[in-house]
C-alpha cells in the first residue's frame, strides 16, 4: 500500500500546487493531464484487493480513497466550471447529513432556555460597570494591550501545559506551539510555523478609567480551541508513518478538525474545575465558579446563534423559496412564546447574502462551507466510548483516548470508524 499512498501524495500535492498558482495569478493552468492521471489512480484504488489488510489498515486505506477522491472532484469541477450545488457540499466536505438535520430540533428544544438567559442577562447588564471593546487602532493603546496580553497569554499557556502534563501527559505538545497576541480580529493557528495568534481584541477590554481587563473565559476557551484542539491535532498528525492525507488539513477533514477544537475548548474548563491548584496558580480560585458559569451561559448563546445561522444557510440554499419566504422561515427560528429574540435576523441574513449566489441560483461554496461546524464526530465517538467501555473510561484513560482523537486528519466518517476500532481493541483486551 505504501506505493499507492505515495502516489496519492503526489497527486494531492500537484492539485495543491495548482491552487497556489491560481491564488497568486487568478488564472487556471491546464490540469487535464493531472486529472487524467488522478482518475486512473482512483480506478486502481477502487479495484484494490484489501482482503489482506487489518481492520485498522482498511480504515486508513478508505481515508486515502475518500480524501484523494474529494480533492480530485473539487479540481475537476473548478477546471470545467461545473457549479457546486447544495448536495455536492456534503460530499466535498464529508459533512454527515444527519448532523445538519439535527439543527432545527436542537433550536426548537433550546430557544426557551435562550430566552430565559437573555432576560436574566439583561437584568444584570451594566452592574459590573461600563467596558469598551479595545481600540487597537490607537498605537499607544495597542502597544500597551500587546504587552498586557502577552504576559497573560504566556502565564495561562505555561500553566495549562502543566495541567495537561497531569491529566493526559500532553503538555509537551502544547509547548511545541508558539503562542502570541495578535491584532487580527480572529484568533488563528499557522501550521507552517506552529504559531498560534490569540486576538487581543477578543480577550481584552477597557474600563472607563482606561484600565485593561482580561476576559479570562475567552482566553481559556481560545487556548483550548486553538492550542489543545487544532495545535495538538497538528503536532501529533505529523507522524511520518501516516499517509500524507492524514498529515495534511484537506477539505474533507475540516469538519472533524473543528469538532476536535470545539471539544477541547469545552474540556479545558472541566479540567480547570477539577484542579483547584491550577485555579490558584492562575489567581482564579475565588472567581472560577463565576467564570465557569459565564462560560456555560456564553456556550449556550454562541451555540444557539451558530446553529441558527447554519440552519438559515440551508434555507437560503432552498431554490423553491422566494426572498420573502426565506426571510419569514428564518425569522421563525428566533420566536418562542409569541416573541422574537432577534426580530431582524431573517432580513439581515438574506440581505447579507443577496450577492452570494451563482448564475444558476446555487448558494456559493464559500458560504455553505460554514456547515462544516455542524459535524459532531467527537461527540458521537465519546458517546460510543461511554456506552461500550463505561461512563468513566474517558476520564480514567485520557492519555490514550486523546492520542487517538488527535492523531491524524480524518473525515467525520473515518474518525468514527477509528473510534469503533479503538473500542474493539480495548474490548478484546
Secondary structure, DSSP 4 states (H G I P E B T S, - for coil): -HHHHHHHHHHHHHHHHHHHHHHHHS-----HHHHHHHHHHHHHHHH---TTS-HHHHHHHHHHHHHHHHHHHHHHHHHHT----HHHHHHHTT--HHHHHHHHHHHHHHHHHHHHHHHHHHHTTTTT--EEE--TTSHHHHHHHHHHHHHHHHHHHHHHHHHHHHHTS-HHHHHTSEEEEE-SSS-EEETTTTEEEEEHHHHEEEETTS-EEE-HHHHHHHIIIIIIIIIHHHHHHT-TTS-GGGTS--GGGHHHHHHHHHHHHHHHHHHHHT-HHHHHHTT-TTTHHHHHHHHHHHHHHHHHHHHHHHHHHHHHT-TTS-HHHHHHHHHGGGEETTEESSTTHHHHHHHHTTT-B-TTSPBPHHHHGGGGGG--HHHHHHHHHHHHH-TTHHHHTHHHHHHHHHSS---HHHHHHHHHHHHHHHHH-
